[in-house]
Amino acid sequence: MPKVQITDVILRDAHQSLIATRMRTEDMLPICSKLDAIGYWSLECWGGATFDACVRFLKEDPWERLRKLKESLPNTRLQMLLRGQNLLGYRHYSDDVVRAFIARTVDNGMDVFRIFDALNDLRNLKTAIEATVAADAHAQGTICYTTSPVHTTEGFVAMARELEAMGCQSLAIKDMAGLLTPYATGELVKALRDAVDLPLHLHSHATAGLSDMCHLKAIENGCNHIDTAISSFAGGTSHTPTESMVAALHGTDYDTGLDLEAIQQIGMYFYEVRKKYHQFESEYTGVDTRVQVNQVPGGMISNLSNQLREQNALDRMNEVLTEIPAVRKDLGFPPLVTPTSQIVGTQAVLNVLTEKRYQTITNEVKLYLQGGYGKAPGAVNPTLQQEAVGNEDLIECRPADLLAPELDKLRSECREFTDSEEDMLTYAMFPEIGRQFLEHRAEGTLEPEPLEPPADSTGGAAPTEFNITLHGETYHIKVTGAGHKGQAERQFYFSVDGIPEEVLIETLDELVLEGGTTGAVRETIAGKRPAPSHEGDVTTGMPGNIVEVLVSEGDEVTAGQPILVAEAMKMETEITAPISGKVMDIYVEKGDSVTPKDTLISIRSD
């Protein structure tokens, strides 16, 4: 049997899973020559959330990253994750945009496209596969693995046959949440091996503690390609360690032929790199068997945790994890992968925090139930569908068939600030943040989000033990702990003359220190908006950003009328008027960050 070949995900999924996709290109390039010498089948380095994170947080041009990686890895295939008709955004794009994006991506250095659809609706993969083949790149068709009453091995085999007929050169099993068990893996791989004449790749996360065994069972049943992660970014919601699999297979018929000591050296490099990003560390770095029930992928659970922490509701995480399978059932058991993981997760959070299921329904859930993302794997809840969609027509065709060509329109919109095709495609993926990124780049004002100094750094340090004098009395204060820094209301734990005390501090203004010596006052929005106290005070169900303000002061509105559009966890939700009346005050504008404790708009009845 041929040796097992490895795709290492250190440059994409590994750091996406563990440090929120924050690794910068400057930390990738120095080790590329050693990565290139290993002999991997491919290195996954682009797609997924990396494009978004580059533009949104790192203020890097993702196309420039791709070109630099290609130059630095001349002997290794570069691989990306592509969401079929969604590409890298969160909506379907017209076919001409899909073709243009793939063509430019190949021109910039991409070799392998792992193409998937969140619903396993193969209609949404057709154009992307055709475009990849036309560009002389490797089209890898993907089965998003999940378990439910409507997902079976026979169904996955039928998908595989169709993907082969569509022109795919290999087939990937994408176990994005770590749901596979060893014997289920063996059964599925054997069935696929018997059904199609394509190389099989296994991508499985380590969340449930089973991925090592799943890889071994896959290999024993005919899967010759596996995804792993350098050990310093492995485990938890990431992947099986590369070094462990190389060692496990050494001297067997499945020997990878890779140099274990060389990989270990790379692991030590990334061990040091990881320290730089300590502020983004996932809390889910160990085994979490709950995933076998809630099916929440690693990146999604970290996002949920942050959302709940921001509103002091982290103690309700178990309620959310219980609600997610219920929402998933209502939506016809979609696999939980971008964007359906965000669609289901956000709705579950809203259901829990509002304490009334589907009191608020996100725009994405409405579109999903209408058929805007494709065909649901199973039957959806008809009552919920009627509530969300109303009298609008359901979409039965491939959603992209309803989209007119977009390229010329996009080029026209971008003409005033760029003539680059790559820049235009960046704008197409993320219009708001993309345009902002391109304008700031032109102005030379791009600034990545700051990195916190290492824990042992003294620069800009604040005192943790001191005396204070109040009304003539002196108290010895020692700070013993603090709540999460992202909270507007944050617990601090003190020892006051040896007696432990807990206080709750709400930040209104902040002093931003530079080098520990100088600073400037930064006003925060929190505290400037009144707390809700009237039935006409409009609030949001969860922290997010205002996408659009739909009314003006003085407008007459009716109860249930959309007045704001907010975004949370990359999902948009319409916020409606709680009562009929006149808009008296608007406390937000487009782009503002908001929390549930803020009054966003005040409405008073006539």
N, C-alpha and C positions, 0 to 999 in steps of 0.2 A: 504493500500500500504506500502511496506517495507520502512524504513527510507532511506534517501539519504546518500550515503557514499562519502567520500572525499579523493582524492589523492592530497597531497600538493606538489608543485613543487619548494619549497623554496631552496632545495639543488641542483637544476639543472636549469630548464628553467627560474625561476625568476631572478637569478643573471646572467644567460646568456643573458637575454633580457635587463637588466638595467646596469650591470657593466662588460659587455664583458666576462663573465664566469671566473672572476678573484677571486672568493671567495676561500680561502685556507682551507684545511682540518682542520688546527688548529683552525679556527673560526667556524667550524661545530661541532666538537666533544663535546665542553663544554655544548651545549644545547641539545644533543641527548637524554639524559635521560628524559627530559621534552617532547621532541617531541614523544618519544616512549610511553609515558603515555597518549597521547591524544586519541588514538583510531582511527587513520586514516586507511582507507582501504589500502593505500600504501603511501610511500614517494618516489617521483622521485628523484634520486640522481646520475645518471650515464648516460653515452651515450651522444648522441648529440655532442656538442663541448667540453664537460668536459674532455674527454680523451685527445683530442688535446691540450687543454689549460694546462692541468696538465704537459704534456711533454714539450710543446713549451715555456710556460711562467712561470709557477709556479715551474717547476723542481721538481715535485712530481711524484712518481710512482702511476699511476691511479689504479693499482691492489691493492696496499697497502691501498689506500683510501677506496676502496670497502671493503676490509677485516676489516678495522677499523670501518667503518660504520656498518657493519654487527654485529660486536662485541658490538657496542654501541647501537644498535637498535634491540635487540633480539625478540621483540614482534610485530614488524611492518614489513610488506612486503617491500622489496626494489624493485624499478622499474627502468628500463632503457629504453632509446629510441634507437632502432636499425634500421639502414637503409637497411634492407633486404640484398640483395646480396652485397651491398656496405659496410655492417657492420658499421664501424665508420670512414672509409677512404673516398676517393673520386673516387674510381674505383670499378669495380666488382671483386670479389675474387672467386677463384675456390670453388667448393662445399666442398672439404675436409677442406679448411681453415674456411669456414662458420661453419661447424660442430664442428671443434676444438675450435673455438673462443667461441661459445655458451656453449659448455661443460665446458670449463675452467671458464667462467664467472659464471655459476651455482655453480661450485665447490668453487668459491671464495665468494659466498654469494648472488647472484642475484636470485630473485624470479619471477619477472614479466617482460616480454619482450614486449614492444609496438613496433610492427614490421610494417614498412611502406616502400613504394617505391615512389620515387618522381614523377613517371609517372603514378602511380596507375596500373602498369603492374604487375599483380598478378603472372606471371611467375617468377618474381624476389623475391617473398616472399616464394615460395614453400619450398625451402631447409631450410630456417631459421625457418619456422613454424614447419616443421618435426623435426628438431634438437632440438627445444625448448621442444616439446612434449616428445621426446625421453629422454630428460634430466630431466623429471618430473617437469618442470617449467611451468609457466602460459604463454601461447601464446595469445597475444592480437592482433588480426588483425586490421588493420588501414585503414580508408578511408581518404585520403588527400582531404579536402574540398576546392573547388575553384568554380568560376563562369566563364562561357565562352559559346559560341554558341554550344559547343560539350559536355558540362557537364550538366546532368539532374538528377533529383531525381530518375528516373527510372534506370539510369545507376549506381548510387550509390547503389540502392537496389540490382541490379544484382551482384555487387561486394560483397555485404554483404552475399548474398546467397553462393557465391563461397568461401568466407573466412570461412564460417561455415562448408562447405563441406570439406575444407582443414584441419579441426581439431582445429580451433581457439576456445578458451574457453570464450572469450569476444570480443566485437567489439568497437573500438574507432573512434569517429569523430574527426579528427585532423584539426582544424581551425587555422592554423599556422599564418595567417596574420590578423585575426579578421574580416573576410568577412561575417560571418553569420549575418543575421538580425533576430529579434525575431520570426516573423511569418514563415520565411523560416526554422528556427530551428525546430519549432513545426511541420511543414509539414514533414521535413526530418526524425525526430525522430519517428513520428507516422508511417510513411511508413516503416522504418526499424523495428520498434517494431512488425508490422503486418507480416513482411516477414521472420524474423529469431527468433529463440528461444535462444538468447544469451544476457547476460547483456550488456547494452549500457553505454559507457563512453563518456563524452563530454570534449574536450580540446579546449578552445577558448581564444584568446588573447584580451586584453582590448583596443587595439589600436584605434578603431573607436568609443569607448564609448558605445558599445552595449552589451558587454559580460554578464553583470549582468542580463539584460533582456533575453538574449539568454539562460542562465542557467535556469532561472525560467520557460521559455516556454518549454525547454527540459524536465525538471522535471515534469511539468504538463502533458506532453505527453508520459511519461513512461521511461525516462532516470533516473536511480537511482544512477549513479556515475558521479561526476563532478571533474574537476581539478581546484584548486585555489592556491593562493600564500599568505603567511603571509603578512599582510597589509604593513609592512615596505619595502617590495619588490614587491608591487602590483601596478596596474595601468600603464598608458602609454602603452608601447609595451609589458608589462608583462601580468598579469592576474587579474581576479576578486579577491578582498581580501577574504581570508578565513573567517575572523571574520564577514565580512558583510553577507556572505551567511549563516553562522551559526546563526546569529541574525535574518536574514530574514525568515528562516525556523523554528525557535524555536516556539514550541507550535502548530505546524501544523501537518498534517498527514505525512509531509516530514521531520520532525525534525531529524537533524543529530545525536542528543544525545551527542554532543561534548561540553566540558566545555569552554565557551567563555572566562572567566577570565583567564584560564590557557593558552589559545592561545594568549591572549593579552600580557601576561608576556613574551612569546616567541617573540612576535612582538617587544617588547621593547628591547630585547636582540639584535635582528637583526637591529633595528634602530641604535644602537650604532656601530655595526659591519659595517654597510654600510658607515659610515663616514671614515673608514679606507681606503676605495677604491674610494675616491672622484675623483681621477684622471681619472678613467674609466667610470664615470657617462655618461650615454646616454643623448643626447640633446633632445631626444624624450620621455619625461616623461609625456606629456599631451595627450589630445585627438587629433588625426590626422585623419580626415575623408577622406583624400586623398587616404587612403589605399583601399577604396571601388572601386577606379578606377585603381590605379597602382598596387595593390595587393602585395606590398612590405612588407615582414615580418620585425619585429622589429630589429632583429639582422642584417639583410641585410641592412636596411636603415642607421644604425649606421656605418656599414662598408663602404657604399657608401659615407657617409659624410666625413669619415676619408680620403678616397682615394682622394676626390675632394679637401679637405682642404690642403693636402700635396702638391698640385700643384697650390695653390691659385686660385682654380676654384670652390669654394663652391657656388659662385653666379650662377653656372650652374646646381645646383641640380634640379630645376624645369624642365630644359630641359631633364635631365636624367630620372626623374620620368615620363615625357611624352613619352620618347623613350622606356622605359621598356615594356609597353603594346604592342608597335609596334613590338619589337623583339619577344615578347612572341607569338604574332600572327604568325609571320614568322616561328616560331618553332613548330607550331601546338598546341598552348595553354597549355603548361605544367603547372601544379600547381607549385607555387614558394615556394619551400622548398629545403633544402640541398639535392643534389648538384645543382638542376636546378635553384634555386634562384641565386647562384653564377654564373652559366653559363649565364643566361639571364642578370643579373646585370652588370657583367664585360663587356659583349659585348655592352650593352647600353652605358656604360661609354666610351668605345673606339669609338663608333659611334659618340658620342657628341663631344669628345675632338679632334678627328681627323677631324671633320666636313665633313666627307664623310662616309656614312653608309657602313659597311662591307669592308672598305679598309683594315683593319686588322681583321682577323677572328681567334678567339682563337682555340687552339687544341681541347678543350672540345666541342665547338660548332660544329667543324668538325666531331668529334666522335658521338655527339648527332645526327646530320643529317644523319650519316651513319647507325644509329640504334644501336650504341654501348652501349647505356644506356637502351634500350628497345624500345617499340613501342610508338610513340608519340600519344597523345590523339586525335589529329586532323591532317588534311593534312598540311604538311610543305610547305614553299615557294619553288617551284621546281627550280626556277632560282638560289636562294641562295644555295639550296642543290647541284646543279650541280657545282656551283662555288667552294663550300667547299670540295666536295667529289671527283669531277672529274670523272675519269673512274674506281674508286675503286668499288668493289661490295658492295651492301647494305646488312646489316645484318638483316635477317628476323626471325631467330630463337631466342631463349632465349640467350642473349649475353654470359652468363656463360657456355653454351654448347660448346663454342669455346675455353674454358680455360682448359689446362691440369692441373692435380693435382699439387699443389704448395708446400705442406707442407714439403716434403723431401728437396726440393731446399732451402726453407727458413731456415730450421734447419741447413743445410750445410753452408749457408751464415753467420749464427749467431754463429757457433761453436767456432770461435776464440775469441768471447767476452762474450758469455753466454751459459748456458745449460738449462736455465729455459724456460718452455713452454710459460709462461706469457710474459717474455721478448721477445721471438721470435714473439709473436703475436703483441706486441708493435712495433717491427721493421716492421712487415708486414703492419701495418696500416700506418706508417709514416717512410719509410726507412731512409731518410736523418736525420731528427731531432730525430727519434727514436734511431738510432745508436749513434748519438752524445750524447743523453741523457744517454744511457747505458754506454758509455765509460767514460763520466764525473762522473757518479755515482760510477763506479769502482775506479776512481781516487780520489774520495772524493772532487770533485771540482764543484759540482752542486751549482748554485747560482740563486735564483729566481729573476725575474725582480724587481727592487727596488720600494718601495712604497713612494710616496711623503709625507712629513710630513703634518699634518693638517694645515689649512690655518692660524691659530693663532700661529703656531710654530715659534720660533725665531732661531732655529738651522740652520746654514748655510744661514742666511738671507742676501740678498743683499740690499744695500741702495736704498731708493726710493726718497730721497730729499737731495741735496747736492749742494755745490758750486764748480765750476771748473774755472780755470784760463787759458786762451788761449791768447797768444801774448800780455800779460800784461793786458788783460781785464778779469774781474771776472763776471761770470754769475750764477744766482741762478736757479738750475734745479730741477724740481719735476716731477717724473714719474707718469703719471695719468692713464696709461693703456697700454696693450700689446696685440698683436695678439696671435693666438694659438701657443703654444710652439713646436708643432710638425712640424712647417713650417721651411724650410731651409731659406727662406726669410720672416722675421717677422716684422710686423709693431710695432713700439713703439710710444706712445703718451706722449709728454712732455709739461710742462709749463716752458718756458724760460723767466725769469724776468716777469712772469705773462702773457706772450703771448703764446697761445697754438700752438704747432708745432707737425707735424707728420714726422717720419723718417722710412726708410726701411733698416733693417739690415740683411745682409747675413752672416750666420755663416760659418767661415772657420776653426777655431780652437775653442776648448772649454776648460775651466778650470773646472775640476770636483772637487767640494768641498766635503770634508769629515768632518762632525762635525763643519763646518763653519770656520775651521782654517787651514787645510792642503789641498793640492791638487796636481794634476798632470795634465799635458797637454795631452789631447786626440785629436789626429789629426782626422779630419773628411775627408771623401772621397770627399764631396762637395767642389768644388773649385780646386781640383787637376785634374779634367778632363776638357778639353777645351769645351767651348760652341760651338754648331754646327754652322758652317759658310760656308760649302761646300756641294754640292749636294751628295757627297759621304760620308758625316758624318752620321753615323747610330745612331738613337735615339730610345727611347721607347715611346709608346703612353701614359703610365701611370706609376706611381711609383710602384716598385716591387723589386724582387730579381732575380739575374741571376741563372738559374738552370743548364745551360750547354753552353759552348762556343764550337761552331762547326767548327771553322776555326783557322788557325794559321797565324802569320805574314808572308807575302810573298806568301800566297795562291792566286791563280787566282779564282775569283768568277764571276758569271753571275747575272744580275739583276733578282730579285725574288728568288734567292737561299737562303734557311734558313741558317743563320750564328750564331744565338743565340736563346736560349730558355729562356724566362723570366716568372716569376710567379707573379701574382697579385691577391689578393682576393682568393687565393688558386686555381686559374685557370692558366694554362700554355698557353703561346702564342709564336709562332715562330716569330722571328724578321728576316726579309729578307733583302738582299742587295738592296739598292735603285738604284745602277748602276752596270754595269759590270766593272771589273778592278782588281787591285792588293790590297790585304789587307796590309796597311802600318803600322798602329798602332792599338793595342788592349789595351783598357784602363780598362777592367773589367776581373774578373775571377769568377769562380763558387762561389756562396754565397754572392757576392757583392750586396748592395742595390743601386738602380739606380732611377733617376728621368728623366722626359722628357727634362730637360734643359742640360743634360749631353751628350757629344759625347761618345759613347760606343766603336765604331770601326770606323776607318777612312779608306775609300777606295778611290783610285785614278785610274781614267781611264788611259789606256795605251796611 
